Amino acid sequence: MEINLYNLDIERGVLSAILFDGENYEKVAAILKPKDFYLPFHQDVFSIMEKLYKKDYPIDETFIKEELAKEGKFDETLMFDIISTAPVEMIESYSKEIKDKALKRELLHFSNVVKQEVYEKTDERAVDIVEDIQSELFKIATESEDGDFKEMSLVTDLTMQYIKEQIAKDSLLTGLDTGFIDLNRMTSGFNEGDLIIIAARPAMGKTSFVLNIANNVLKNNKGVAIFSLEMPAEQLMLRMISSHSSIPLQDVRTGNLNDEQISKITETMDYFATRKLFIDDNSIQNIHSVRAKLRKLKSLHPELSLVIIDYLQLMVGDSKERHIAVAEISRGLKMLARELKIPIIALSQLNRGLESRPDKRPMMSDLRESGAIEQDADIIMFVYRDDVYKIREAKQAIKEAEKEGKKVDVQIVEKDIEDAEIIIGKQRNGPTGVVHLQFNKKFTRFQDKALPVNDMQATPATFEVESNEVDMAPI
């Protein structure tokens, strides 16, 4: 069966409509690129229209003929065919029709490429060939940019457009709102293509911290995907329900709830049921499976704006040498963040060595397999709560004293709300420093530090910037 993958009448009609009214160019350019036209001459004409538009010149027959003649591409017969064609009225609909046929032509070409890949790469593993095919197919589906060099005129145009967008904003945020005032100030939000590492020793609350961020993103009607390699989806939801409803996590877990709390949990469940939250709690994940799942999810749900992986060291690598495997995973996540144009947060464990230091605040060197992670990450943050160590040391002192039959004057003070520090150890495009938060243990919820009663109108400024220099470590 012969499939018609182009329609020259429609192409001529769309180009004629632009010649008839230059303002139609923007409507068409929002949908089509020159390569979407089937006839090479039509591609050339649309390219010239783009050139004239950028120079703020009239998009008319005279200028187009002149520019095409300069490039030796003018064809009087084909130009007459365009001019003599009646302009289409529903220009956006016809532009989408051209786009649809262009994508089908690209898919047909892609199917031939797939055959060639399979026959020529007989020595490569099938999973690697599938990876290449998925990548190319995703580019077709999402109209991603190709890997060619960008001309400086395009780069400057895009940069100026970005600056204008930031000026028009009411806030200084350039990326996702984290939900924390001072963290937003230091990071300007989590940006597209960023790989963010959040690391901590066990019991510091790193999972709770990222779930709090996720909940804030969901409040803004954006999508969040979570790969939970450590705990089932139900346990994650219990934490999110507790934090969102302000019902103690222990009561939610044990079902020790009164009628009012049950009603509140029902409301919270209804709320989450309407959010774009996706949880994959498969405990075995590698970079290939994560990439394939996210490409599919992003194509189905373009509103996907944040990915969380809990946690990086639990992912399976191709190499038997762990440091090489982690390097592959880290680099893969960074490339995936850029491809999908969304930030990816990966949680990470820290080495036990810091436990033997007097000051147990984490440093970059405490990251497990830190070399690759430190290089690939755009932001590295550590979650630290000093009270965890104080309580642990007090309990240890009492235990040792009891063994020796001694009395020890040690008091254990369990606070409902503890001070917490988010230590920014690396930020490729911003300062490093410390953001001071509070951690509500009952609800597993991090929150901005409370203001003094006599200073409730003041703007909180609780971060301590250790360095105002931008970290320009190589990618």
WOTAUR-V441078 format. One record per pair of residues at least 24 apart in sequence whose C-alpha atoms are under 7 Angstrom apart, sorted by sequence separation. I is the first residue (numbers start at 1). J is the second residue. D is the distance in Angstrom with one decimal. If there is no record, write none. Layout:
I&J&D  I&J&D
This chain:
241&265&7.0  416&440&6.0  417&441&6.2  416&441&5.7  11&37&6.8  416&442&6.5  436&462&5.8  241&268&6.5  435&462&6.5  436&463&6.0  435&463&4.4  211&240&6.7  286&315&5.4  434&463&5.4  435&464&6.8  285&315&5.3  286&316&4.8  434&464&5.3  284&315&6.7  285&316&5.9  286&317&6.0  387&418&6.8  433&464&5.7  434&465&6.4  6&38&6.3  284&316&6.8  433&465&4.3  432&465&6.2  433&466&4.7  179&213&6.2  312&346&5.8  385&419&6.4  431&465&6.9  432&466&6.1  433&467&6.8  178&213&5.2  311&346&6.1  312&347&5.8  313&348&6.5  385&420&4.7  432&467&5.8  306&342&6.0  307&343&6.6  308&344&5.9  309&345&6.2  310&346&6.3  311&347&4.6  312&348&5.5  384&420&5.9  385&421&6.3  431&467&6.0  22&59&5.6  179&216&5.6  305&342&5.5  306&343&5.5  307&344&4.7  308&345&4.7  309&346&4.7  310&347&5.2  311&348&5.6  384&421&5.1  431&468&5.2  178&216&6.6  306&344&6.0  307&345&6.1  308&346&5.8  309&347&6.2  383&421&6.0  384&422&6.4  431&469&6.0  383&422&4.9  431&470&5.4  19&59&6.3  177&217&6.8  382&422&5.6  383&423&6.5  430&470&4.9  19&60&5.4  381&422&6.4  382&423&4.9  429&470&5.7  430&471&6.6  19&61&6.9  287&329&5.8  330&372&6.7  334&376&6.4  381&423&5.4  382&424&6.5  428&470&6.6  429&471&6.3  326&369&6.9  330&373&5.8  381&424&4.4  428&471&4.7  429&472&7.0  380&424&6.0  381&425&5.8  427&471&5.8  428&472&5.4  287&332&6.4  291&336&6.8  327&372&4.9  331&376&6.0  380&425&5.6  426&471&6.8  428&473&6.5  233&279&6.4  323&369&5.6  327&373&6.9  330&376&6.5  380&426&5.0  379&426&5.3  380&427&6.6  233&281&5.7  379&427&4.4  232&281&5.5  378&427&5.7  379&428&6.4  231&281&6.9  378&428&5.1  224&276&6.4  225&277&6.0  226&278&6.2  227&279&6.0  228&280&6.1  229&281&5.7  223&276&4.6  224&277&5.1  225&278&4.6  226&279&4.8  227&280&4.9  228&281&4.6  229&282&6.1  230&283&6.5  221&275&6.9  222&276&6.7  223&277&5.9  224&278&6.3  225&279&5.9  226&280&6.2  227&281&5.9  229&283&4.2  229&284&6.9  218&275&6.3  218&276&7.0  37&98&6.9  364&425&6.4  36&98&6.9  363&425&6.9  32&95&6.8  36&99&6.0  28&92&6.5  31&95&6.6  27&92&6.5  31&96&6.7  16&82&5.7  36&102&5.1  15&82&6.8  16&83&5.8  28&95&6.2  32&99&6.4  16&85&6.5  12&82&4.9  16&86&6.8  17&87&4.2  16&87&5.0  17&88&5.9  13&85&5.8  12&85&6.4  13&86&6.0  14&87&6.4  13&87&4.9  14&88&6.0  13&88&5.2  14&91&6.3  223&303&5.4  224&304&5.8  230&310&6.7  222&303&5.6  223&304&4.0  224&305&6.1  225&306&6.4  226&307&5.9  227&308&6.2  228&309&6.4  229&310&5.9  222&304&6.2  223&305&5.3  224&306&4.9  225&307&4.8  226&308&4.7  227&309&4.8  228&310&5.1  229&311&6.5  222&305&6.0  223&306&6.6  224&307&5.8  225&308&6.3  226&309&6.0  227&310&6.1  10&94&6.7  229&314&6.6  6&101&5.8  5&101&5.2  5&104&6.8  376&475&6.0  5&105&6.2  375&475&6.4  195&334&5.4  195&337&6.5  194&337&6.2  193&337&4.4  193&338&3.9  193&341&4.8  194&342&7.0  195&343&6.0  196&344&6.1  197&345&5.8  198&346&6.4  199&347&5.6  200&348&6.9  201&349&6.2  192&341&4.8  193&342&5.0  194&343&4.6  195&344&5.1  196&345&4.7  197&346&5.0  198&347&4.8  199&348&4.6  200&349&5.9  201&350&5.6  192&342&4.2  193&343&5.1  194&344&6.3  195&345&6.1  196&346&6.2  197&347&5.7  198&348&6.1  199&349&5.7  200&350&5.8  191&342&7.0  192&343&5.1  197&348&6.7  199&350&6.5  191&343&5.8  190&343&6.2  138&295&6.7  206&383&6.2  204&383&6.3  197&377&6.4  204&384&6.1  196&377&5.8  204&385&6.2  195&377&5.1  196&378&6.0  197&379&6.2  198&380&6.0  199&381&6.2  200&382&5.5  195&378&5.4  196&379&4.8  197&380&4.7  198&381&4.8  199&382&4.8  200&383&5.3  194&378&5.7  195&379&6.7  196&380&5.9  197&381&6.2  198&382&5.7  199&383&6.4  200&384&6.8  249&442&6.0  248&442&4.7  249&443&5.6  248&443&5.0  247&443&6.3  246&443&5.8  243&443&4.8  242&443&5.3  243&444&6.0  243&445&5.4  239&444&6.7  212&445&6.6  212&446&6.9  208&444&5.9  208&445&6.6  209&446&6.2  187&430&6.4  186&430&7.0  186&431&6.6  183&435&6.2  182&435&6.3  180&447&7.0  181&448&6.8  180&448&6.0  182&461&6.8  182&462&6.8  182&463&6.4
